[in-house]
Amino acid sequence: MRPHIGVHVRRSAAVVLGGATLLLAGSSSAHGAAVASSDLTVTVAGPATAIAGAAISYRLTVTNNGPDATPGWTVIDALPAGVTRIATATPGCTVIAAIVRCSAGVLAARTSAVIVITAVAPGRFTSLTDRAVVVGLGTDPNLRNNVASAVTGSAPEGRLFDPIVVGSALALAAGASIVPVRRRARRRSVVA
């Protein structure tokens, strides 16, 4: 059991996310209470490129590196400006405008929770940046890994795949064979 300590805050960091400022406390406790120490991290994975107006998906992973279980945690994800049809089926999550907020209870040490968010890319964009922050109840000894982001670039529509190459690959997969075709030389007529 951890020793009982008085109220204090050793470290803190402010994060601006989606127009809101969040204060992350590195170490805090209430007088006479033992405080859980949980190094929470968040990672954001998204597509490297996306086509304007196409569906995109982000995967957020919250990990508790320990040493203790965290009694509760919250992730706030600020999706890129211009994305539409934002949705998640993850329990405990709500969507308000371009902000997804997910809260859950106990997360045991050395375990993770996954949040999947889908949206539609804007009609025009150069790049999209999805930013997330995780905060937990209790002490977090490392605040540097509580914020993460993923950048998605714009993919020119015609360069994602070549339909002739894809069609040929599908035909080969179906058992077709490639036969070289010789072109006949054109006869030129001579006009006198």
Buried (B, 14 or more C-beta within 10 A) or exposed (E): EEEEBEEEEEBEBEBEBBEEEBEBBBBBBEEEEBBBBBBBBBBBBBBEBBBBEEEBEBEBBBBBBBEBBBBBBBBBBBBBEBBEEBEBEBEBBEBEEBBBBBEBEEBEBEEEBEBBBBBBBBEEBEEBBBBBBBBBBBBBBEBEBBBBBBEBEBBEEEEEEEEEEEEEEEEEEEEEEEEEEEEEEEEEEEEE
